[in-house]
Amino acid sequence: MQTIQEIINAHGDFSHDGDPEGVTREWEKYFQNPQEVDAWLRSRCYKPICAHQFKQRGITPEEASIVVIFNSVLDTIGFHVSSKVMDYEEAEELLLITPSF
């Protein structure tokens, strides 16, 4: 099984902004399971606090992976929220009207 830091490194620069050790510590504050961290990073939710807030709100990595157009940008809900383009309430509203496939 890979460590959280190995998973972060595998996801590239977007996942750690040049500080894989610091970001690993941030992820470890909220998540101990490397596969869970991998699922959030695959959803393009690159901020550990954002993934934690999603989880607290009952939003799964699979739901955060849904691709939507928001402010003329096509990307995942996880990316939109973690990059502060969309807030959590807007994400929840989109999830209510976006069918899962």
N, CA, C and O of each residue as an XYZ file, in Angstrom:
404
protein
N       0.849     -1.179      0.000
C       0.000      0.000      0.000
C       0.898      1.247      0.000
O       1.902      1.314      0.709
N       0.506      2.215     -0.809
C       1.253      3.471     -0.881
C       0.984      4.338      0.348
O      -0.073      4.250      0.973
N       1.957      5.170      0.673
C       1.763      6.141      1.749
C       1.024      7.363      1.186
O       0.902      7.529     -0.028
N       0.546      8.194      2.080
C      -0.123      9.424      1.642
C       0.842     10.288      0.836
O       0.456     10.851     -0.189
N       2.084     10.399      1.282
C       3.039     11.220      0.536
C       3.320     10.641     -0.852
O       3.461     11.401     -1.810
N       3.403      9.336     -0.982
C       3.607      8.724     -2.303
C       2.423      9.021     -3.223
O       2.600      9.285     -4.412
N       1.239      8.976     -2.669
C       0.039      9.288     -3.471
C       0.057     10.749     -3.903
O      -0.229     11.059     -5.060
N       0.388     11.639     -2.989
C       0.456     13.064     -3.319
C       1.493     13.289     -4.415
O       1.226     14.004     -5.381
N       2.662     12.693     -4.276
C       3.697     12.834     -5.307
C       3.226     12.299     -6.659
O       3.525     12.885     -7.700
N       2.495     11.195     -6.642
C       2.011     10.599     -7.891
C       1.014     11.505     -8.614
O       0.877     11.428     -9.835
N       0.322     12.356     -7.870
C      -0.655     13.263     -8.483
C      -0.017     14.538     -9.033
O      -0.694     15.327     -9.692
N       1.249     14.747     -8.776
C       1.964     15.857     -9.390
C       1.873     17.168     -8.638
O       1.349     17.252     -7.527
N       2.414     18.203     -9.301
C       2.565     19.523     -8.674
C       1.264     20.146     -8.197
O       1.248     20.827     -7.172
N       0.165     19.923     -8.927
C      -1.111     20.500     -8.499
C      -1.476     20.043     -7.092
O      -2.111     20.778     -6.335
N      -1.071     18.827     -6.749
C      -1.479     18.280     -5.455
C      -0.632     18.776     -4.291
O      -1.016     18.596     -3.135
N       0.522     19.401     -4.571
C       1.362     19.808     -3.442
C       2.036     21.169     -3.597
O       2.709     21.611     -2.666
N       1.887     21.838     -4.711
C       2.453     23.180     -4.906
C       3.931     23.272     -4.505
O       4.369     24.286     -3.962
N       4.690     22.210     -4.777
C       6.119     22.236     -4.493
C       6.497     21.914     -3.055
O       7.674     21.988     -2.699
N       5.518     21.557     -2.217
C       5.804     21.231     -0.818
C       5.112     19.923     -0.438
O       4.172     19.930      0.356
N       5.571     18.794     -1.000
C       4.877     17.533     -0.720
C       4.868     17.141      0.757
O       3.894     16.556      1.230
N       5.934     17.452      1.490
C       5.972     17.094      2.908
C       4.949     17.903      3.712
O       4.234     17.348      4.547
N       4.881     19.204      3.462
C       3.918     20.049      4.161
C       2.489     19.678      3.835
O       1.633     19.635      4.719
N       2.233     19.411      2.578
C       0.873     19.037      2.169
C       0.504     17.670      2.736
O      -0.648     17.436      3.100
N       1.476     16.772      2.809
C       1.218     15.464      3.416
C       0.767     15.647      4.865
O      -0.190     15.008      5.303
N       1.446     16.508      5.599
C       1.045     16.761      6.986
C      -0.378     17.326      7.058
O      -1.148     16.968      7.949
N      -0.719     18.207      6.117
C      -2.086     18.756      6.093
C      -3.114     17.656      5.865
O      -4.116     17.581      6.577
N      -2.867     16.798      4.866
C      -3.796     15.701      4.593
C      -3.921     14.791      5.809
O      -5.015     14.335      6.140
N      -2.802     14.531      6.471
C      -2.811     13.619      7.620
C      -3.571     14.185      8.818
O      -3.946     13.428      9.713
N      -3.805     15.491      8.857
C      -4.640     16.084      9.904
C      -6.077     15.585      9.799
O      -6.763     15.428     10.809
N      -6.528     15.336      8.565
C      -7.935     15.008      8.312
C      -8.168     13.572      7.882
O      -9.244     13.026      8.121
N      -7.179     12.951      7.250
C      -7.361     11.618      6.672
C      -6.157     10.739      6.994
O      -5.012     11.171      6.860
N      -6.420      9.499      7.420
C      -5.353      8.557      7.678
C      -5.270      7.472      6.602
O      -4.274      6.754      6.522
N      -6.279      7.355      5.801
C      -6.340      6.310      4.788
C      -5.808      6.843      3.452
O      -6.412      7.738      2.860
N      -4.686      6.302      2.975
C      -4.120      6.781      1.705
C      -5.079      6.649      0.522
O      -5.074      7.495     -0.372
N      -5.902      5.594      0.507
C      -6.845      5.430     -0.607
C      -7.906      6.530     -0.609
O      -8.378      6.945     -1.668
N      -8.270      6.991      0.565
C      -9.238      8.089      0.643
C      -8.619      9.384      0.116
O      -9.273     10.138     -0.605
N      -7.366      9.640      0.473
C      -6.660     10.813     -0.059
C      -6.576     10.714     -1.573
O      -6.794     11.700     -2.276
N      -6.261      9.526     -2.079
C      -6.181      9.318     -3.532
C      -7.525      9.621     -4.196
O      -7.568     10.249     -5.254
N      -8.613      9.177     -3.581
C      -9.941      9.431     -4.154
C     -10.232     10.929     -4.226
O     -10.772     11.409     -5.222
N      -9.878     11.665     -3.174
C     -10.111     13.120     -3.201
C      -9.236     13.789     -4.249
O      -9.692     14.687     -4.956
N      -7.985     13.362     -4.356
C      -7.100     13.964     -5.366
C      -7.565     13.615     -6.779
O      -7.446     14.442     -7.684
N      -8.093     12.405     -6.986
C      -8.625     12.053     -8.309
C      -9.825     12.923     -8.664
O     -10.102     13.149     -9.842
N     -10.534     13.410     -7.655
C     -11.666     14.317     -7.912
C     -11.187     15.741     -8.183
O     -11.989     16.644     -8.423
N      -9.861     15.928     -8.141
C      -9.217     17.229     -8.345
C      -9.501     18.193     -7.186
O      -9.447     19.412     -7.346
N      -9.801     17.625     -6.036
C      -9.940     18.403     -4.804
C      -8.564     18.383     -4.152
O      -8.219     17.434     -3.447
N      -7.783     19.426     -4.387
C      -6.385     19.445     -3.998
C      -6.127     20.018     -2.612
O      -4.991     19.975     -2.141
N      -7.119     20.538     -1.963
C      -6.946     21.138     -0.639
C      -7.522     20.200      0.421
O      -8.712     19.885      0.380
N      -6.701     19.750      1.368
C      -7.190     18.827      2.396
C      -8.380     19.369      3.185
O      -9.313     18.623      3.483
N      -8.359     20.642      3.523
C      -9.476     21.220      4.269
C     -10.754     21.184      3.455
O     -11.841     21.003      4.005
N     -10.631     21.353      2.155
C     -11.796     21.294      1.273
C     -12.380     19.867      1.260
O     -13.592     19.685      1.372
N     -11.517     18.880      1.125
C     -11.982     17.486      1.140
C     -12.650     17.170      2.476
O     -13.680     16.496      2.518
N     -12.069     17.652      3.551
C     -12.640     17.442      4.879
C     -14.026     18.086      4.978
O     -14.963     17.474      5.489
N     -14.149     19.316      4.491
C     -15.446     20.001      4.530
C     -16.485     19.277      3.671
O     -17.643     19.146      4.067
N     -16.063     18.810      2.497
C     -16.980     18.009      1.671
C     -17.472     16.800      2.470
O     -18.671     16.530      2.534
N     -16.529     16.079      3.074
C     -16.891     14.882      3.827
C     -17.841     15.225      4.969
O     -18.800     14.492      5.211
N     -17.590     16.327      5.674
C     -18.471     16.765      6.760
C     -19.880     17.061      6.255
O     -20.855     16.891      6.988
N     -19.984     17.498      5.017
C     -21.282     17.836      4.425
C     -21.935     16.636      3.747
O     -23.026     16.757      3.190
N     -21.273     15.479      3.790
C     -21.834     14.272      3.197
C     -21.573     14.140      1.707
O     -22.211     13.327      1.038
N     -20.652     14.920      1.181
C     -20.302     14.852     -0.242
C     -19.135     13.885     -0.400
O     -18.120     14.011      0.286
N     -19.279     12.936     -1.292
C     -18.262     11.909     -1.505
C     -17.249     12.345     -2.570
O     -17.513     13.275     -3.332
N     -16.103     11.682     -2.622
C     -15.155     11.975     -3.701
C     -15.768     11.746     -5.092
O     -15.454     12.460     -6.044
N     -16.635     10.752     -5.190
C     -17.287     10.486     -6.481
C     -18.168     11.652     -6.896
O     -18.192     12.030     -8.067
N     -18.891     12.222     -5.940
C     -19.726     13.388     -6.250
C     -18.855     14.598     -6.576
O     -19.182     15.369     -7.478
N     -17.759     14.770     -5.857
C     -16.843     15.882     -6.130
C     -16.174     15.731     -7.493
O     -15.650     16.701     -8.040
N     -16.190     14.503     -8.047
C     -15.585     14.232     -9.355
C     -16.482     14.606    -10.531
O     -16.037     14.591    -11.679
N     -17.727     14.938    -10.260
C     -18.653     15.285    -11.347
C     -18.149     16.544    -12.038
O     -17.818     17.539    -11.393
N     -18.100     16.478    -13.355
C     -17.609     17.594    -14.163
C     -18.783     18.502    -14.508
O     -19.825     18.047    -14.980
N     -18.592     19.791    -14.264
C     -19.621     20.789    -14.541
C     -18.975     22.022    -15.174
O     -17.768     22.239    -15.065
N     -19.798     22.808    -15.828
C     -19.358     24.122    -16.302
C     -19.819     25.128    -15.261
O     -21.008     25.240    -14.962
N     -18.859     25.852    -14.718
C     -19.171     26.869    -13.714
C     -18.329     28.095    -14.034
O     -17.108     28.003    -14.163
N     -18.985     29.240    -14.162
C     -18.290     30.475    -14.575
C     -17.466     30.249    -15.850
O     -16.324     30.694    -15.961
N     -18.068     29.561    -16.785
C     -17.478     29.278    -18.100
C     -16.258     28.369    -18.058
O     -15.514     28.302    -19.036
N     -16.033     27.668    -16.949
C     -14.898     26.751    -16.822
C     -15.432     25.335    -16.626
O     -16.268     25.089    -15.757
N     -14.937     24.408    -17.448
C     -15.309     23.007    -17.360
C     -14.301     22.288    -16.466
O     -13.125     22.188    -16.814
N     -14.752     21.792    -15.324
C     -13.881     21.051    -14.414
C     -14.748     20.359    -13.376
O     -15.974     20.466    -13.410
N     -14.110     19.650    -12.453
C     -14.863     18.937    -11.427
C     -15.360     19.890    -10.343
O     -14.823     20.980    -10.147
N     -16.382     19.449     -9.664
C     -16.882     20.219     -8.524
C     -15.766     20.363     -7.491
O     -15.603     21.429     -6.897
N     -15.004     19.302     -7.278
C     -13.898     19.358     -6.326
C     -12.883     20.427     -6.672
O     -12.404     21.145     -5.794
N     -12.553     20.535     -7.951
C     -11.590     21.556     -8.368
C     -12.167     22.956     -8.201
O     -11.499     23.854     -7.688
N     -13.413     23.134     -8.638
C     -14.039     24.459     -8.517
C     -14.056     24.939     -7.065
O     -13.762     26.104     -6.795
N     -14.396     24.054     -6.133
C     -14.463     24.461     -4.732
C     -13.067     24.631     -4.148
O     -12.817     25.604     -3.436
N     -12.150     23.707     -4.434
C     -10.815     23.823     -3.840
C     -10.033     25.003     -4.395
O      -9.101     25.488     -3.754
N     -10.405     25.469     -5.583
C      -9.750     26.662     -6.134
C     -10.533     27.939     -5.824
O     -10.203     29.016     -6.319
N     -11.568     27.804     -5.002
C     -12.375     28.928     -4.503
C     -13.143     29.670     -5.593
O     -13.432     30.860     -5.469
N     -13.463     28.952     -6.650
C     -14.298     29.514     -7.710
C     -15.775     29.312     -7.346
O     -16.636     30.111     -7.717
N     -16.042     28.243     -6.623
C     -17.393     27.861     -6.221
C     -17.371     27.654     -4.705
O     -16.369     27.201     -4.153
N     -18.477     27.987     -4.036
C     -18.520     27.710     -2.606
C     -19.263     26.393     -2.350
O     -19.838     25.804     -3.265
N     -19.242     25.951     -1.109
C     -19.837     24.661     -0.766
C     -21.338     24.630     -1.034
O     -21.871     23.612     -1.475
N     -22.012     25.730     -0.771
C     -23.453     25.774     -1.004
C     -23.772     25.637     -2.492
O     -24.728     24.956     -2.863
N     -22.979     26.277     -3.337
C     -23.187     26.145     -4.786
C     -22.923     24.710     -5.230
O     -23.624     24.190     -6.098
N     -21.926     24.072     -4.647
C     -21.642     22.671     -4.972
C     -22.816     21.782     -4.584
O     -23.223     20.907     -5.349
N     -23.355     22.013     -3.396
C     -24.501     21.220     -2.949
C     -25.704     21.425     -3.865
O     -26.407     20.464     -4.178
N     -25.952     22.650     -4.295
C     -27.060     22.920     -5.219
C     -26.861     22.188     -6.535
O     -27.803     21.597     -7.063
N     -25.639     22.219     -7.074
C     -25.361     21.511     -8.321
C     -25.566     20.011     -8.168
O     -26.084     19.361     -9.076
N     -25.170     19.464     -7.048
C     -25.332     18.023     -6.830
C     -26.804     17.618     -6.749
O     -27.165     16.487     -7.073
N     -27.640     18.547     -6.318
C     -29.078     18.245     -6.274
C     -29.692     18.172     -7.659
O     -30.676     17.462     -7.863
N     -29.112     18.912     -8.634
C     -29.716     18.949     -9.972
C     -28.915     18.191    -11.018
O     -29.365     18.060    -12.156
N     -27.728     17.684    -10.657
C     -26.880     16.975    -11.616
C     -27.107     15.483    -11.480
O     -26.861     14.915    -10.415
N     -27.577     14.830    -12.554
C     -27.798     13.385    -12.465
C     -26.459     12.640    -12.384
O     -25.470     13.045    -12.994
N     -26.451     11.554    -11.625
C     -25.264     10.696    -11.556
C     -25.374      9.638    -12.641
O     -26.453      9.096    -12.883
N     -24.271      9.351    -13.283
C     -24.268      8.348    -14.355
C     -23.452      7.161    -13.956
O     -23.329      6.209    -14.726
